[in-house]
Structures are given as structure tokens and as C-alpha cells.
Amino acid sequence: MRHIVFLRAVNVGGRWVKMQRLREVLTGAGFADVETHIQSGNVLIGSPTRSGAKVAATLEPLLEEEFGFAIPCIVRSPAQLLATVERADSLTDPLDGATLRRYVTFFRDPLPPDRRSELADWDVPGERLHPDGSELHWWLGKPAHEAKISNARMERGGLVATTRDLKVVRTLADKWA
């Protein structure tokens, strides 16, 4: 079974993971057909394990031992990633054409109802959010560094998440789904 793994917060703030070394480690640990895409921790692996949660539970201690810091892993199947892109394409731009960038945040688990409501009600000029199960679609009408929304804000309450530009998500779906 193929799994797409998003590594949270690698190659930022001194948390360096070389993709070549990552591929070597994962291949050495028995994962098949290991591929990476760009330096932000996007990985395709093959494993007989069907459960994404079990794959993450296997990867996290392996990566921490190798790289020296915790690396949360968020796992999606190729079909789930393709569905995320299709869902993104079906959503209407809430900024009425003023969107400069779109992102998708992948959560480890489905958003609890209170967090889903809080994020759906986000009302900051030039920023709109649409929670959808274990993903959050967002639109920005300003540069990301000016946005009030952040991964830290999204992870409040112990949630684990990582964000990718929708262009990267599309590329991964084209390449791996």
C-alpha cells in the first residue's frame, strides 16, 4: 500500500532533514519505493501496513532517533490526497477573486466540532478558512507572513497539523495519486 507522508516542521528553524538521508533511512527500515518531493518533508512510501496511523506510529520514533528531534508525521493515502485536491477545486473563492495564495492544512485527526466552528468563523480581512474533516482550506489576499492565521494557532488544544501550498498539494496528487 502506498502512503503519502507530510513531515511537520522540517527544514525550518534548525530542524534539518536532508531528503537523500531520509530516503536512505526509510528504505533501510523496509519501506518500498521511497520518494521525496522538494525539501519541505513530502514523502511517498510503500508499506504492507494499511493504517495511516500505524504508519505514522512506526515512522515517528524512527525519524526522531535518526534526526535527533520529534517529527510528527501526517499520513494520507493517494486517494485521500486526490480527494483533497478535488475538494479544493470545488470551493468558491470567498475573497471574490482577491486571493493571492491558497493553502491546505493537514491535521492528524479530524477537527473537533468546537475547533471546526472557530476556524469556519475566522473573519480577518484578507483571510478565509474552510474546515473539511481532517483538512483546512485557506485563502489569503496578502503575503503569508502578514497573516494572522498560523500553524501554532491551528494546533491549539493539542492538534497536530502541517500546511502546504495548494500548488504543492496539486503537484503531489498529479505525481503520486
ZICORLIN-V210190 format. One record per backbone hydrogen bond with DSSP energy under -1.0 kcal/mol. CO is the residue of the C=O (numbers start at 1). NH is the residue of the N-H. If there is no record, write none. Layout:
BEGIN
co;nh
CO;NH
CO;NH
END
This chain:
BEGIN
co;nh
1;47
3;45
4;76
5;43
6;74
12;15
14;16
15;11
18;22
19;23
20;24
21;25
22;26
23;27
24;28
25;29
26;31
27;30
32;46
35;44
41;7
42;37
43;5
44;35
45;3
46;32
51;55
52;56
53;57
54;58
55;59
56;60
58;62
59;63
60;64
61;65
62;66
63;67
64;68
72;8
74;6
76;4
77;81
78;82
79;83
80;84
81;85
82;86
83;87
84;88
85;89
86;90
93;96
95;98
101;140
102;166
103;138
104;164
105;136
106;162
112;116
113;117
114;118
115;119
116;120
117;121
119;122
124;127
126;141
128;139
130;137
132;135
133;111
134;107
135;132
136;105
137;130
138;103
139;128
140;100
140;101
143;146
144;147
150;154
151;155
155;158
155;159
160;108
162;106
164;104
165;169
166;170
167;171
168;172
169;173
170;174
171;175
172;176
173;177
END
